Structure formats: C-alpha cells, structure tokens
C-alpha cells in the first residue's frame, strides 16, 4: 500500500514515515501542497495524509483540487486545527477522515487501516488465498498454518497481489506501487530476485512454486485457485512482538526528535528576545509562530502532552501580540523555560500528578475519577488498607486521600505515611501528604467528631474533608496540597568549588525531596545548567577560573534565565560584597558556615515566592 504524507514539519514527517514503513507501507513525503500535487500526478496512492497549514498550497485547497480533478484516493487530514468548523470545512472539501494533532501513533495506524478497509469494501481485515493467510495489522503471513519469515519487500509484494488478486502487475507497475519516489528505481533483476525469494519461501511452506505465476510479456499475478476464495471477516489478532517493534520505533523517533528540536527552541528564544527589545520584524514573527504551531502539533505525539499546551500558548502570544508588556514578556520567557525543561524530562518524570484514593465507597470513587479526567491528576484506587500498603511503595503517590471509615485501624496507615522512617540502607523515605475524608461531620465530643479532627491534625494529616463535598471541591483541596509539595520537589543547582560544602547541602536537602545537581567546576556551568533547568541556583562567590558573580551576570544576561532565583553562599557578610551581589541580580544570600535550618528556610521562602510570581503572571 502506498501513502503520500504532505507535512511541512520535517521531524514529525520523518517519524510518521518511519513508523508506517515498519508496517510495510510505502511512504512518500511532500513538504508543501504544490509538491504534494506534483507527486499525485505521477504516482498512484492508496491514501494521502494531509496537513492543513502548508506552504505554497494549503491542505484544504489541495484536497479540493484533488477531488475536482477526479482523484478518488482516500484522504486523511492530519492537523492541529481542531475546531468543529475546521472539521466541517475539511470533510466538505472531500476528506475521508480527520485526526487532530497531537496524535497517538498507534491510533493513527489503526485509523489508516480502517480507512483502507473502507476504501476497498471487498477486502476483509485479514487477506486469504487458499491456504495463504496475511494479516496486514500484525504483518504476519502463514501458509497452511506455517509462518513465513518474509522481508519487508516480499511482504509488500504478497500484500499487493492479494489486494488485486485478478490483476497482472508488470515490473514497472510493481516499482510504482512499492518503491518510494525519493529513491532511485530498482533494476529489473531486483524485482526478479524479490519474486524468486517469495516463491521459494512459499514452496518451503508447501505451496506450488508457481503460486505466483509469470504471465510472459506482461508480468506477475496470483495463480488462480480451483475454486473462488472465500474471505473470512474475522478481526486480526494482536501480535505482541510486532507491537514491541513498533513501540521501539516510536521511542527511537522520540529521541531523534529531542535531539533535533533544539534549533526550534533557539528560534523561539531569539524571537522572544527581539520582541522584548521592540525589534521583532514581521518575518521573524511569522517564523516563530510557524515553529510554535509545529511544536504544538508534534510534541504531544512524541510523548510531551504538556509541551504541546505550552507551544500553543507561545503560538498565541506571537500570533496576537504586536507589542507586549513586560509582564507578558516575562510570561513568554517562563513558557520557553518550561518547554525546554519538559523536553529534558524522562517519560517517568512526565507522568501526571498521582492521587491514591483509599476507599470502598463506589459512588465517591466514581465521582472523583470522572472529575479527575479534566485535570492533570491520575487516580489509582485501593479498596482496603492491605491493598494500599502494597501499592504505595511502587506507585509513590503525590497525595493520598484516605477514607478513615474504611476500616477500624485506618488511622494506623495515616501514622505510617506521616511518620515514614528511613529504609534499611538509612536512606530517608519522603513523607506522603495525606488528606482524610469521612462521613462524620459533627463537632460535638459526644459523637467524637472534634476529637477525630484533633487526632488527624496531631498525627500530621494535611486536611479533613467530608464525603458530602462535591468531587470538584475534594480535588481542589488535593491541588492545593500538590502546589505545596511541588515546591519541595523543585530542582536546585549548587555551584561551589568546596566538596565539603556540596556534601553538607546534599545531606540537608535530599531528604526533603529536592532534585539536586551539584557542580565543583564552574567551567562546565552553562551546559549543565541548561540541561538540568533548575528552579533555584545557589552560587559560591569565590571560585577559581569563574567566580559566582560572573556566573550570575551571565545568567541575568540571557532572556531565558533572567528571572531564575539566584542565592549566594558568602564567607562573610561584608557590606561591599552583599551590595555587589545584589547589584548584579542576586535574590538572597546565606553566610557560611551553613546552618541547615536557616538554609532550608531561605530556600523554601525563595521557591514559594517564585511560585507566587509565576502564578500571578500566568493568570
């Protein structure tokens, strides 16, 4: 099956083409609408994947042009424009289906298979010819239940013959169907070699050598059966090995995308800088808007759903603002910083906030699950305390919502979570914030309501909620706790040439859950900082080669980092030193020798203030 992909995002286009090629599709790529039209005029395609926003000729115009010219191939629109109006316009222009970016690669593949089946209603999901069986979805081929290990081209040849079982294919027709237009056509002997290899494998499984017969002077076709084939319409089975291959292909394309996306971020940063200075020209604005639009469409497909949302916001800023305030410039800087940080995360780090609900109250649980769908909260359920205890070590939830009516000794679990002790290797286990909820709502001592509230507070519970509260209100309390805990999960980078100081800071901060990066050699500072993307930077004043003041000046001169909180470690709080570090943009300073409690308090205060500023500018 031959597919034309018309997409101007080259990273996404290559990833889609690679993924589909591994499923034995032949894929040609066109980077603009006019190139797509030219390819259609010289090649026969079963399906066109068509973006809407394209250079030279947009997707809607190309779709209309194809239909007005009588082309009947299937057209699947693939675009970030997802309003109902956009969908109606696309389908009215002649498209057969519509997939919104960011998309899931496996879902896209399934939609393509469904469209191709729909386009040829005479063909079932699994193709059969006598004892031969070919499953297009798993790329599995058997003859008389014997598996055939075919190459990609052998599979494509057999698929072509089965889908057109009465047609004779010349060598040139086979080339047109199975070789990409970007590659040089194969020699005649190459076609013969593929046919020969396919015949030999069929014969080894029990078929006649002329299962694919040669029509001299014309080409090749399937040898007619003694009776008409009866196609069965059962659905294909899932092949786990093939799924693993495709998932590995997606993972590889994701890494390729991450490696090459830096130039796009750099262009957005350049545009943001010139916008702030009031020198952004129309061409650079348009380029930035286009790059942000491409990122919004592709990031989610590569496993960065939050990145797509950030790119959408960036696109809107460039699209709607000819000149923006300093506050908006600050917000744009923060969006770019968050986007860069998002691209540096591992898949585990990208998971949603995780709430563990410990309750067997079905009505409450269902309400919370439904409400959580609209928020960045993943919900896991434990219906008893034993299940909760087994889940917590592996899930490591961000927040626990404990139904204290579930069992008599439910408060014991609250104590365990709020007073978690070091593990066997003496590594501190971070406490998990716990909210409790109950049907008890009476404050009177007679009913024990007040005593229960006092006991929960004494143990360390972070909130006392009523089951009668709406699910939205319960999750609002959860979100408040998440915002507080995110501060202690912040990323802190410390630069000091004294390894003892770094050890002291590590021992003080790591038990609190902070992500810490320490650095002795300031010459490696910039590369490590941009990769780690800290929420707070701690610098020593006196260091060899490059001192902390020079590093701070470098950070403040970069638009992407000029609002990063910077704290200094100072040997003595002399007035001239303090005045100097604040003059170059420091936010705070702490004197040596370091006092744990003082350092932690100053860090938490600085992070909390930074979070408040961020929330204010994001509103």
N, C-alpha and C positions, 0 to 999 in steps of 0.2 A: 504494500500500500504506500502511495506516495503523498506526502504532505508538504504544503508550502506554508512557511511561517513568515508573516510580514510583521516585523517588530524592530523598532529603532533602538531599543535597549539591548546593546550587543551582549552584555553579560547574561541577561535573562534569556536572550535568544539562543545563545550557545548552550546554556544549561538545559533548556527545553529540548533542543535538538539532540543533545547527548542522551537525555533520558528516553526520548522516543526512539532513537536509533537502537538503543539496547533492547527495545521491544520489536526490533526488525522492521520498523518503518523507515522509508527513505525520506529524508527531510532536506528541503532547500530553504535557504534564508534570504529574505529581501529586507533591506534596511529602510526602504521608503515605499510609498504607494506606487510610484512610477516603475520602480524596479520590479515590484510585485506584478504589475500589469504585463511587463515585458516577459517575465518568466511564464505566466499563464498562457501567453500567446504562442510559446514554443514548446511547452511541456504539458502533459496530461496529469492532473492532480485529482486524487480522490477527496481531499479535504484541504481547506485553507484555514489556518489560524491567523486571525486578522486583528491587529491593534487598531484603535480608533484614531488616536492622535499620532499622526505620522508626518514626516517631511514631504514636501512636493505634492502629494496627493493623499488626503486623509482617508481613513478606513471606510467611512460611510460612503464617500464618493466612489471609492474603488469598488465597494460592494454593489452599489447601484450600476456602475459601469459594466461590471461583470454580468449582472442579471439582464441588463438591457441588450447586451451583446449575445445573449442566449446561452451563456455558460451555466451548467446545471450542477457543478460540483458542490459538495457540502461546504458551508461557511460557518465557522465558529468564531464569534467575536471574543477577543481576549483583551480586556481593558480595565483601567482604574475608574472609569466613569460609570457610576452605579445607580444613578437616579432612575426612577420609573420612566421619565421622559427619554433618557438616553437609551434605555432598553427598547422602548416602543419604536424610536427612530431607527435603531439598528435592525430590529426584526422586520419593520416595514420596508427597509432598504433591501431585504432579501436574505438576511442571515438566518441560519437554521437553529442556532443556539447562542447563548451569551454566558460567558464566565467572567466573573469580576476579579480583578487583581486586588490584593494578593491572593493567590490560589494555592491549593494543595496539589502537588504534582500527581499523586495517586488519583485524586478526584478528577483532575484534568484528563488523565489517561482513560479513566472509566467513561467520562463524557465522550471522549473521542471514539471509543469502542462502541458506545451506544449509538452515536450518530452514524458511524459506518454501517452498523447493522440496519439502522433505519433507512439508510440510503440504498441498501440492497435488501429489500424485504424477503427476497427468495432465499437468502442465506441465514442459517441459524448461528448462534454463538460459537458452536463447535462444528468444524467442517469435516465431513466424512466422504470417502470414496471407496466403496467396497470395504476392505479390512483396514484401510488407512484412516487415521483419525488425527486431526490437527486442531489444537486449542490455541487460538490467537492471543488470549489473555495471559496464558502461562508460558507460551512458546514451547509447549510440549507436543511431540509427534510420536505416534505409535503405529506399528503395523502388526496386526494380529496380536495386540497387547504387548508387543516387543518395542521397547523405547528406542528411538532413533536419535543418535547424537549428531545433529546437523550443525554445520556452520551457519553464520547469520545469512549469508547469501543463498545457501541451499534451502534454508527455511523460507526465505522470501520468494525463491523460485517456486517452491511447492505451494505456498500460500497463493501466489499469482495464478497458478494452474487450477487450483481448487476453486477459487472465486470466479474463474472464467473457464469452466470445465469443457465447454464446447468450442473454445477459440484456439486457433493456431497462432503461436507467437513467433515472429521472426526474431533473429538475433538483435536487430536494431530496435524492435519493439521491446524486447526484454531490457535492453540498455536504457531506453526511455523510462521504463517503469521502475527499475531497481537501482539506478545509479544517480547520484546527486549531480545537479547541473554544475556545481562548483568544481567537480573533479573531472579529469580527462577521461573520456570513454575507454572502456577496456578493449583489448584486442579480441579478435574473433575466437582465437584459441582459448581465451579466458572463459568465454561463455561455454564452449565445449567442455572445458575442464570442470566447471561447476555442474553441468548436466551429467557428466560422467560420474562425478563423485556422488551425486544424489542417487543415480541409478544403482551404483554399487551398494550403497547403504540400504536401499530398498530391497535389493536382491538378497543381501545378507540376512534380512529380516523375514524372507520368504516370498517376496514379490517377484514377478517376472522382470527380466532385465528391461523389457520394453514397456514397463509400467508408464513411463514417459516415452512416447513414441516419436520418431522423427518422420516428418512429412517432407520428403525430399523436394528441394527447391522452394519450400515455404517456411519451415520452422519446426516447432515442437508443440505437442499438446498431450493431455492425459489420454491414455488408451481407453477406448470405450469399454464399459462393462457389459457383461452378457445380459444384465438387467439394469433398469434405471435405479440410480442410488436413492435411497430413502434417507433424507436428512432428519435427524432427531433434534428436537428443540430443547434438550436439557441444558441447564446453565453449566458453565465451566467450573471445575473445582479450583480452589486456591492452591497454588504451588508455592510452598514456603521458601524453597531455595531461590526461585525466581524473585519472590518478594524481597529477600535479603540482598540479592544482586542489585535490584532497583533502588532499595534504600541506601545501599552503599554508594550507588551512583549519585543520589541526591546529596549525600553527605560530602562527597568529593566536590560536587559543583558548589556546594555551600562554602567550602574552604577556598575554592577558586574565586568565588565572588568576594569573599572577605579580603583576599589578597589584592584584588584589583580595584576595590571600591574607594580606596584612599584618594585617588585623583578627583573623584566627585565631591568628596567631603572638602578637599582643598579648594575646589572652585567655589563651593558654597561659603567657605570661610572668607575667601577673597571678596566675594560679593557683599558679605555682611560687613567687612571692614570698610569697603568703599562706600557702602550705604551709610554707615555711621559718620563718615567724613563728608558726606554730601556730594561725592564724586561718582556715584554709580551711574554708568551710562546705560542706554536702552539695550544694547547688545548683551552686555554682561548680565543685566537683569533678566533678559529673556533666557539666556543660557542657564542661569541659576534656577529659574522657575522650571525649566525643562528637566534639569538634573534632579531637582526635588520631586517632580512628578514621576520620573522614572523610579526613583528610590521608593516612593510611596507605593508604587505598583509591584516592585520586586522584593523588597525587604521581607515582607510577610511570607512570601513564597519560599524564601531561604531560611525561614525559622526565626525571623525577627519581627513579630507582630507589633511590639511596642515601637520599633523603628519605623514601621510604616505610618503609624499615627504621628510620630514626631516629624517625619518628612512631609506629611500632609499639612501640619501647622507651618512648617518652613515655607512650603509652596504658597500657602495663603498669604503669608507676610510679604513675600516677593511679588505676589500677584496683585494684592490690594493696596499696597502702600507705596506711593511715590516718594514720600519723605516721612520718616517715622521718628517718634520721640526717643529720648534716651532710654526711657523705661522699656519701650518696645525693642530697642537695640539690645538692651540687657537680656530681655526675654529670648531674642534670637540667638544670642551668644549661649545662653543656657540650653536652648534646644539643640544646638550643634554639639555642645559638650555632652549632653545626654545621649545624642545619637552616636557619637564616637565611642562613648562608654558602652552603649548597647551592643555595638559591633564587636567589642572586645570581650563580651561575656561568653562563657561556655553554655551549652544547652541547659545544664543543671541550674546555672545562675539565672536563666531566663524564665524559669518556671514562675507561675503566678504565686501570689501570697497563698499560703496553705492554712486553712482552718480545719481543725479536727473537732467534730461535734460528737460528744459522748452522750447519747440519748436513745431511748427506745420509743419515744413519743413520735409516732409516724407523721402525724399532722404537722407538728413543729418542724420536723426534719424536711418534709417535702416543701414546706413554705420557704425554708432557708435555702434549699437547693435551687428553687425557682428564682428567688431574689438574687442569688449569687451569680446567676448566669449573666446579669447585666453589669457586673462589677469584676474587677481583677482579683477575684478570690476563688480559689479552688477549694471545694469542700469534700472532706472524707468523713465517713460515718463509722462509729464504733457503737454497737448496741448494748455493750456491757463493759464492765471495768477490766475484765480479763483481756478482752479483745483490744481495748485501749492500751493496756500496758504492753501488749505485743507489737502494736502498730507504732507507738511513739518513737522507739529508737530508730526505726527505718525511715519513717516519714519526717521526723524532726519538724513538726508543725510550727508555724509562726505564732499561732494563737490556738488555745484550747477553749472550747465552750462546753462546760461540764454541767450536765443535768444532775443536781445533787439529790433528786428524788429517785434516781435510777436504782440505787442500792443503799443499804443501811450504812456501809462504811465508805461512801463516796468521798467524804472529807479526807480519808487517808490518801487517796490519789492526789487531792489538792495539795496536801502536805509534801508528797513526793515530788511534785512538779515545781513547787515554790521553793523547796529547800534541797534541790538536787546537789548531790555530793560528788567529789572527784571520783574518777574511774580508777581501775586497778593500777594504771600507769601514772596516777596522780594528775592526769590532765583534767582541768576543771570542766564540768558539764554545764553549759549555759542554761539558766533558768528559762522556762517557757511561761509566758504570761497566760493566766487563766481567768476567764470570766465564768461565773456560775449563774445558772438560772433555775428557777423553781416556781412551783405553784403557790408557795407560802408568801403571803403579802401583808400579813398582819404584824404591826409593830409591837403588839402587847406581849408582855412577858409570859402571859398565860398560854399563848399559842407558840411561844418560843421564837417568833419571827425576829424580834430585835436581837435576842441572844445569838441567833444563827447569823445575822448580818455581822455582828461584832466578831464572831468566831472566824468567819470568812476573811474579814479585814485583818484580823490578828495573824492568821496563817500566811497571808500575802496575796489573797485573791484580788484581782485588778478591777472587779466590778460585780455588782449583784443585780441581776435582771429578773424580770417577771415573764413567765411564759405567755401571759396575756398580751405582751407587747407585740406590735406588728413585726414581721421579719425584717422589714427595712430599718426599723429602729434598732433591732438587735445587731444588724450588720453595721449600722452607723457606729455603735459602740466598739465593734470589732475593728473598724477602720481607724478609730481614734487610737486604739492600742497599737495598731500596725504603724501609724505615723510616729509614735513614740519609740517603738522598738527599732525602726529604720535608722534612727539616729545612732544607736549603739551598733548597727551593722554597717556603719559608714566606712569608707576606705581612707586610711590615713597613711601618708608617706612621710618618713622621717629621714633627714639627711644630716649626718654627724660623723666626723672622722674618728670619734672615740667609740670603739666597740663596746666598752662597758656601759656607756650611756644608752646605746641602742639596746643592749640586753635588759637594762633596767626598764626602759619604756615598753619593750615587748612583754616582759613579765607583768607589767602594770595593766596593759591594755588588752592583751589577747583574751584573758579570762572574761572580759566584758562582751566579747563577740565582735570586736572591731576587726576589719580586714586590714592587715598591716603590711607595709612594704618599707624595709629599712635599707639605707644606702650609705656606705662609708666613702666611696669615691665620687665626689661631686662632678667629675668629668663625664660620667655616664648619666647625669641627671635628666637631661631632656628626653632622651629616648625612653628611659624607664618611666618617667612621669606621664608622657603621652600615651604609653601603653597601659599603665596602671589606672590612669584617670582618677586621681584622688578627690575626696570631698574636703580634705583638710591637709595642708602642707606644714610640716614642722621643720625649721631650719636652724642649724647652729650658725652663730655669727662668724667665728674664726675657723677657717678651714684652709688647707693647702690648695694651691692652684686656683680655685674659685671659691670666694667666701660667700656666706649666706646672703649678704646684702646684694651682691651681684646677681645671685640666682633669683632673688625676689624681684629685682629690676627687670630681669629677663622675662619672668612670668607676667609681670604687670604690663610689659610692652606687647604681649600677644593678646589680641582681642578675645581669643577663646578662653583665656585663663585669667583675665584681668580681675575677675570677681571671685577667684578662688580664695577662701580664707587662708591666711598665712600667719603662723605663730613662730616666734623666735625663742631659742634657748640662749640665755645670756649668762655669762660668767659673773658679771657684776652689773647692777642696775645703775650705772653712772648716767647722769643726765644727758651727756652728749651722745652716748650710744643709744639710749632709748629714743631720743629726739631723732636721731639719724634713721633708725629702723622704721619708725612711724612715718617719717617723711617720704620714704620710698614705697610705702603702701602696706606695711605690716598691719595686722589686725589685733595682735596681742603679743605679749612676751612673758616668759616664765624664767625665773632665775635658777641657776644651778647652785648647790646640788639639788637634784629633783626630789620633791616631796610627792609621793604617789597621789594622795587625796587632793592636793592642790592642782596637780597636773590634770587629773581626771575631771575635776570640777570645771576647770578652764576650757578643756576640750568639749565637754558636753554643752556648756554655755555657748561656745562659739558655733558648734554644729546646730544647736537649736535656733540660734539667731539667724544662721544662714538658711535654715529650712523655712523660717517665717518669712524671710525676704523673698525666697524662691516662690512660696505660695502666694505672696502678695502680687508678684509680677506675673504670675501665671493665671491670675483671675481675669 
